[in-house]
């Protein structure tokens, strides 16, 4: 069992699967989970156009990880949500390397080989640069 996990989440089905795996890897009485959600520049612009106030933007962003939070609330695993701004890959890497985590867990979006070669994936960027072990959940 791990004591300090970092879960990269974006509210997608893939990140919920990753959260379920994280839940299996930490003991409710001994470990904690930090959930990190990164707001990119493009999604930030879309949020400003979609929502009339800063409060509604913050509520929408917190809503992205609400399903994941409820997974940990039902088992009383201590967790903390961090909403960061920046490019997802490098921002998660920097946060993880500063935090001394036992393991980072991230969902895989399932890009095909061509998409991965051209675009790269956040999970691949994280796995290459994070100093702690990384679990990529398909």
FENGI-V580881 format. One record per pair of residues at least 4 apart in sequence whose C-alpha atoms are under 8 Angstrom apart, sorted by the first residue. I is the first residue (numbers start at 1). J is the second residue. If there is no record, write none. Layout:
BEGIN
i=(I I)
j=(J J)
END
This chain:
BEGIN
i=(1 1 1 2 2 2 2 2 2 3 3 3 3 3 3 4 4 4 4 4 4 4 4 5 5 5 5 5 5 5 5 5 5 5 6 6 6 6 6 6 6 6 6 7 7 7 7 7 7 7 7 7 7 8 8 8 8 8 8 8 8 8 9 9 9 9 9 9 9 9 9 9 10 10 10 10 10 11 11 11 11 11 11 11 12 13 14 14 14 14 14 14 15 15 15 15 16 16 16 16 17 17 17 17 18 18 18 18 18 18 19 19 19 19 20 20 21 21 22 22 23 23 23 26 26 26 26 26 27 27 28 28 28 28 28 29 31 31 32 32 32 33 33 33 33 34 34 34 34 35 35 35 35 36 36 36 36 36 37 37 37 37 37 38 38 38 38 38 38 38 38 39 39 39 39 39 39 39 39 40 40 40 40 40 41 41 41 41 42 43 44 45 46 47 47 48 48 48 51 51 52 52 53 54 55 56 57 58 59 60 61 62 63 65 66 67 68 69 69 70 71 72 72 72 72 73 73 84 85 86 86 87 88 88 89 89 89 89 89 90 90 90 91 92 92 93 93 93 93 94 94 95 96 96 96 96 96 96 97 97 97 97 100 101 102 102 103 103 103 103 104 104 104 104 105 105 105 105 106 106 106 106 106 107 107 107 107 108 108 108 108 109 109 110 111 111 111 112 113 114 115 115 116 116 120 120 121 122 123 123 124 125 126 126 127 130)
j=(25 26 27 25 26 27 31 102 103 26 27 30 31 32 102 26 31 32 33 34 101 102 103 22 26 31 32 33 34 101 102 103 104 105 33 34 35 36 96 101 103 104 105 18 19 22 33 34 35 36 104 105 106 15 35 36 37 92 104 105 106 107 15 16 19 35 36 37 38 65 106 107 15 37 38 64 65 15 16 64 65 66 67 68 16 17 18 107 108 109 137 138 19 106 107 108 20 67 68 107 21 107 137 138 22 105 106 107 136 137 23 68 71 105 24 71 25 137 26 105 71 72 77 30 31 32 33 77 31 77 32 75 76 77 78 77 77 78 77 78 79 77 78 79 80 79 80 81 82 79 80 81 82 81 82 83 84 92 65 81 82 83 84 83 84 85 86 87 88 91 92 43 44 83 84 85 86 87 88 44 85 86 87 88 45 85 86 87 46 47 48 49 50 51 57 52 53 57 56 57 56 57 57 58 59 60 61 62 63 64 65 66 67 69 70 71 72 73 79 74 75 76 77 78 79 77 78 91 91 90 91 91 92 122 93 122 123 125 126 94 125 126 95 96 126 97 126 129 130 98 130 99 100 101 104 130 131 132 101 130 131 132 132 132 132 133 132 133 134 135 132 133 134 135 134 135 136 137 123 134 135 136 137 123 136 137 138 123 136 137 138 121 138 138 115 116 121 116 117 118 119 120 120 121 124 125 125 126 127 136 128 129 130 134 134 134)
END
